[in-house]
């Protein structure tokens, strides 16, 4: 596959429900109560239970890795957690849409800029992955 | 309370080695919606040259955050962990984590600063095999909200 600057990767949309937060808590070992207890989340000033930033980050990189199908080529991945993903206690949960664009290629390394959006708000800042290219 | 600046550059003794389990990788892959079979199907992983299932990229947080938590509760550092949020996160990879890896995580405090009334701590967790092969480094910025200036 030829990778060129400006190329857009296939966009993915994820649904995040309370059950997904419990599953991620167990899988990651992050049992912080603000990710599953509405009472405590509200006590600390949040609108409701929020998703783990690392869950959002982990979902988002799937746009790159499921497209690349070569995990050894991933060199780096980073982001800022700018806005919380609020997850209501209903069947629909929150909807996260992740898009990604090849933003630059130099010296055998491609930079990919990711955009993660929930309720029209960008929730990850400066989300960037770098991959090896031929 | 401001953080103790003497802690910049301090490296903590590594946590006990972590053995990466195949089923833990499957659980994590399902939790983050990873669909590449290299994370789920042993034959697919082996067909692509891996010894075992490959962990999704953010799996390293399991090791680095647990190791960093042991550090940031050090009372001499002065961090109020009840007010900490994860500000940002970056991984730099030498190779993916694979099931069967026995990994050692060494945490260093890279930077300490204050901004807008918050204490901000940057930790670096170097994750390597027992033989010393570097696998991934995890940089985490932890922000303790409203703890600098005593107005918390």
Interface residues (C-beta under 8 A of the other chain):
Chain A: X14 X20 X23 X24 X26 X27 X28 X29 X30 X53 X54 X55 X57 X58 X59 X61 X62 X65 X66 X69 X70 X71 X72 X74 X75 X76 X77 X78 X79 X80 X81 X125 X126
Chain B: X24 X27 X28 X30 X31 X32 X33 X34 X35 X36 X38 X48 X54 X56 X57 X58 X61 X62 X65 X66 X85 X86 X87 X88 X89 X90 X91 X92 X93 X95 X96 X139
